[in-house]
């Protein structure tokens, strides 16, 4: 799968020795949620679930 892209990259860069390397896995950032923020998110979710969507008109 990568061979056509490798060939194309080598031609575009002009370097016949160009190689693709695997990207290291990055640790996701730590998220701290304060209770007030979590309560607001839950309230917004409940409000969104209780909101009726408007009917779509058939044109």
C-alpha positions in Angstrom: 0.0 0.0 0.0 2.8 2.5 0.8 5.0 1.7 -2.2 3.3 4.1 -4.6 3.4 6.8 -2.0 7.0 6.1 -1.1 7.9 6.2 -4.8 6.0 9.5 -5.3 7.6 11.1 -2.2 11.1 10.0 -3.3 10.4 11.7 -6.7 9.0 14.8 -5.2 11.8 15.2 -2.7 14.5 14.1 -5.1 16.0 11.7 -2.5 16.1 8.0 -3.6 17.0 7.0 -0.1 13.8 8.4 1.5 12.1 5.9 3.8 8.8 6.1 5.8 9.1 5.4 9.5 6.4 4.5 12.0 5.2 7.3 14.2 5.6 6.5 18.0 2.4 6.2 19.9 1.7 9.3 22.0 0.1 9.2 25.4 -3.2 11.1 25.4 -3.3 14.2 27.7 -4.7 13.8 31.2 -8.1 15.4 31.5 -9.4 16.4 34.9 -13.1 17.2 35.2 -14.3 19.2 38.1 -17.8 18.1 39.3 -19.4 21.4 38.3 -18.2 21.0 34.7 -19.4 17.4 34.7 -22.8 18.5 36.0 -23.1 21.1 33.3 -22.3 18.6 30.6 -24.9 16.2 31.9 -27.5 19.0 32.1 -26.7 20.0 28.5 -27.0 16.3 27.4 -30.3 15.9 29.1 -31.6 19.1 27.5 -30.5 18.0 24.1 -32.2 14.6 24.5 -35.4 16.2 25.5 -35.5 18.7 22.7 -37.7 17.8 19.8 -36.3 18.2 16.3 -38.3 20.2 13.8 -40.1 18.3 11.0 -38.4 18.3 7.7 -40.3 19.6 4.7 -40.3 17.5 1.6 -39.6 19.8 -1.3 
